[in-house]
Amino acid sequence: MMRRGFLISKKAQEPEVTTIKRANSREEPIRLALEKPGSWPTNVLATNSNCVQFISLLKVTKRSSSLSTGGATTPDGPTHIVTTLPPLNNNEPNTQCLLLQGTKQVILSTPGFPKPLPPPPASPAFRLGPSPGKGMGLFSTRQIKQGEIILWERPLLIMASGIPIAFPASFSEAQRAQHALNDLEFYMETAVSRMKPDRRAAFMGLHNCHKKDGSGPLMGRVRTNGISPASQTKTEVDVKMADHSVVSEHISRLNHSCSPNTQPRFDFATFAHQLYAVRDIAEGEELTLQYVDILVNKTERAENLKPYAVVCTCTACTENPRESDKRRSAIASFMPSVPVWAVNRQLSDDWLIKKSLQILEFIEKEKVEHVAMYNNATATVMDAYICLGDRQNASKWAAKVMIRHRWAEEYKRVEEFLDPDSPAYVQHPLWRLRVDENPTNAKGAMYKLMAEACGPGGVSTMSNGMGLFTFAQGQEIPPETLKKVLAMVKQGK
Ligand SMILES: C[S@@+](CC[C@H](N)C(=O)[O-])C[C@H]1O[C@@H](n2cnc3c(N)ncnc32)[C@H](O)[C@@H]1O
């Protein structure tokens, strides 16, 4: 789920303590290493020698009531780093990053990094313009097809969240919050001062809805505009970067909708956000993004939107929200298990397909095609047809997965299933699992054995599609089945 950065956390909704994640019980302050803008040391995290400056941001700690300014002599290495990425010496824009120690190395090891950005289109598919009641917003300049990349944008700034802040024990919650905001503003000054003048002007031109809660002008902009770069595919870099805030010149102008028509995905090779159209978009339509989880009910969404000063007036929030909430809840709780349905003889051959089609209908009705379930339910229909050995229908659904997995979780090698005569079908782990008595595929055979071992009452599928294999207490596994299982284990299957 793409969501606004660290600011949607429970803490973020309480202005007094927002953005503060304490380091540990000892409340160690951070030590910040600053790389020379434009320099490209490859091992900066391993040594301080490449740092222009190495400062210990030691403020008042619990253990010391006096204010210490720290210096360059701390024996420990940096905990955080301010760096400029990517290291391309061309005219491409770059990003000022405040990262946790170690994160940069993971970024550097991304396959293909640093890849140049694709050339910009002759005329952009979006424009900035006023959006009544919402300030500025982005609008399409032409018809855009589902799955198209609307824009490809290198961020202005990336900031790690959860930066530890040290406080004296005597501070009240409010004092701690203000102290933390002051520290964070200082870190941001360090990063923003390194931006080229046009990039700094773009950053300072962004909206700030945190003017009255103690945030400085820079942190106010990060809090208003930051989104998480987390994507669905859980690579090491995705995991490392999930807890970061990304601020961009254009993507940060997207206003919120509970039925958004775009979904960003961060591409670490180009170090840039790709903004996808998640359904067909008409010329002149406003482009929108989800700021908070939109599958929760209207009341919860309204609460979660408060830190962004957004009172949502979208269709889902205003027209028959109770019906909308029901559909959204069904989408959120759908957990289809294809293999369990395939071996569950109590269900019909089309049970899972019908369930998935209903969820897809709800998704399209609610206009929430950006959620991962849109692709998951589509892939479930494709997989169900594979279980039935129906190549023609499976290949039709593979074509839909091809588009829908672009912004959601990837279905590996789905292109191999576009041709109904492809040899990839017989190699698929679920191939004919529903129709063959003895599936040739090892994984399929394993599910059959599980069903056999549990007995007819032990295979169950809940109404939300979730499948379970259960054993009754004291239930014996038939010796023949046990033999087969042991043989499979022996063969390393
Ligand atoms: C990230 S900015 C979006 C761009 C912003 N509208 C601008 O003028 O730059 C977030 C701010 O936009 C406004 N906003 C976003 N979505 C909105 C919505 N659905 N309704 C009203 N205001 C919205 C709120 O002021 C929010 O704090």
The ligand as an ORCA input file, in Angstrom:
! r2SCAN-3c Opt
* xyz 0 1
  C       0.663     17.138     -0.403
  S      -0.285     18.592     -0.471
  C      -1.104     18.410     -1.977
  C      -0.916     19.584     -2.876
  C      -1.522     20.849     -2.352
  N      -2.949     20.903     -2.628
  C      -0.831     22.082     -2.890
  O      -1.490     23.099     -3.061
  O       0.374     22.003     -3.107
  C      -1.459     18.207      0.774
  C      -2.410     19.310      1.076
  O      -3.331     19.503      0.012
  C      -4.648     19.722      0.509
  N      -5.499     18.579      0.104
  C      -5.082     17.400     -0.383
  N      -6.106     16.606     -0.676
  C      -7.221     17.262     -0.348
  C      -8.614     16.934     -0.401
  N      -9.051     15.784     -0.854
  N      -9.487     17.882      0.041
  C      -9.054     19.077      0.512
  N      -7.743     19.428      0.582
  C      -6.842     18.538      0.153
  C      -4.518     19.815      2.013
  O      -4.320     21.149      2.339
  C      -3.254     19.035      2.284
  O      -2.617     19.428      3.454
*
